[in-house]
Amino acid sequence: MHDDFRTANLLGAATLALSDVVVAEATRAAGTSSSGTAALVVLSTDPGLSVTELGRRVGLSQSAAARMVSGLESQGLVHKEASWGAWVRLRLSDPGEQAAHTLLACRGEVLRQALGNLDDGEREQLGELLSKLLTGLYRQPGDAEKMCRLCDRSACVEGGRSCPVGQADRDHRVSRDRAHG
């Protein structure tokens, strides 16, 4: 009989250990906080977000997001563009784009090193299991942006593959639209 408690505990320890290493290396590479690091990644794929929306995606209140953006702006990584009314859109500066690229490369290297103890078949099997796990962790619209806030999105869709979190989001929206339409 399989011990689900042990497997769950191992999963918890592995995810926490990986998270600690990834966040430490990514923040070191970007030269900013963990929320600032996530903001750089989010803005690299979705430029033009408002401070409030960026904060939602990285898990910050509006006031905390405003302070984070001010810090990124003072580092020369982000700049604000006027939109309509009092709204502003956020965009990465050239150094911000470079920082996002560098931190994603660093993150990827840390994660590839963690997979180094697995053979090719085990890595393939783990990829399938992680896709299934991530699909199950998705609950509602908005989860995808938060779950993938430090993802290298191009790695997930390389070779025409589909991101499991993005697919779960699309499936949820289709199901919701059918129920209401």
N, C-alpha and C positions, 0 to 999 in steps of 0.2 A: 504494500500500500504506500502511496506517495504521501510525503509529509508536506502538506500545503503551508503549514505555519513556517517551516524551515525555508521553503522556497520563497515565501513572501518576505521573510526576514532577510534572506540573501539579496532579493531584489531591492529591498529598502536600503541595505548597506551599500550595494553597488551603485544605485542611483545617487545616493548622497555623496559617496566618494567621487564619482565622476563629476557630479555637479560642482563640488568644491574645487576640483582640479581645473575644470573647464572655466568656471567663473574667475578663478584666480589668474589663470593664464590669459584669458580674454581681456580682463580689466588691466592687467599689466601691459599687454600689447597695445591697448587703446589709450592707456594713460588716463582712465576715467573710472567712475564708480560702476557697480554692476548694473544699475538702472541706466546709467549713461551709455554703457556698452550695448545694452539691449536697444536703447533708443537709436544708436548709430545703425544697428542692423535693420531695425524696422524702417528707418528713413531711407536706407539704401535701396529697399525694395518698394517702398510706398512713400515717395517724396510728396510734400505738399500737405501733410497732415496738420491739423491744429494741435495746439498744446494739450488740450483736453483729450483728444483722441489718442495722441501719442501716450499720454499718461495712462489711459485705460488699457492700452496694449501692453504697457510694461508694468502695470499693476500699481500705479501711483495715483494719489488724489490730484485734483487740478492744481492745488497750491504747491504740492511737492513736485509735480511735473513742471510747473513754472520755474521753480528754483533749479531743477535739474537742467532745464533748457537754458537758463541764464548762465549756469556753469559751463555748459557745452559751447554757448555763444562766446563766453569770455576766453575759452580755450581756442577759439577760431574754428571749431568743428561744425557748427550749425549757424545758419543765418535765417532771419525772419524776412518774409516777403509779405507786403501788404496784400490783403484780399479785399473783400467788400466789408464795409462798415468797420468795426473794431477788430475783425478777424485777421489773423495772420496765418500764413502757411510756413511750415518749417522745411528747410532744405539743407542738405549737407553741403559744406564747402568742399573745395578740392582736398584739403587736409582731412576733412571728415570722411570723404569717400575713401581716401587711402587708409585711414584708421579702421574703417569698417572692413575693408578688404584684408588688412593685416590681421585683425582680430579673428575673422572667420577662418583664415588660413591657419592661424595658431590653434584655434578651437578644433579644426579638422585634424590637425596633426596629433593633438592630445588624444582625440577619440580613436584615430587609427592606431596609435600606440597601444591603447587599451584593448583593441581587438587582436593585438599581436600574439596573444596566447592561444588563439583559436585557429584551426586549420580552415581551408577554403569552404569545405562543406558545413562546418560549424558556423562560420560567418554568414553563409547564405541562409542557413536555418534560423539563426538569430535575427537576421533582417526580416524574414517572414514573420517570426514571432513578435518582433517589435512593431511591425506594421499592424498586426492584429491587436496588440496591446494598446497602441495609440488610438486606433479606431474605437476601441472600447472606452477609452478615457474621454473621448469627445462627448459632450453633453448638449451643448446649445450654441447657437450662432454667437460669435465673439470668442469662443474657446480657441478656435484655430489660430487667431492672431496672437493670443497670449501663449498658447502652447508652443508656438513656433517662433517666439520672439528672438531667440538666439540661433535659429536654424540658417544653414546655408541652403537656401531654397533651390538653387540650381542643382545641388547634389541630389536632392530628392526626386527631381523630375528628369534627370539625365537619361538619355536613351529612350525618351518617350514614356517613361514610367509616370505613375501618378502618386502624388504625396498622399499617404493614408489619412492624414488629418484634413487636408483639403478635400479629399474625396468624401470623408465623413460629413464635412460641412455642406458640400454640394448635395449629398444624399438627403441630409436632414432638411435642407431648404426645399428640395423637390417634394419630399414627403409632406412637409408643412403646407406647401402651396396646393398640393392635391387635396389635402384635408379641408382647406379653406376655399377651394375654388370650384 
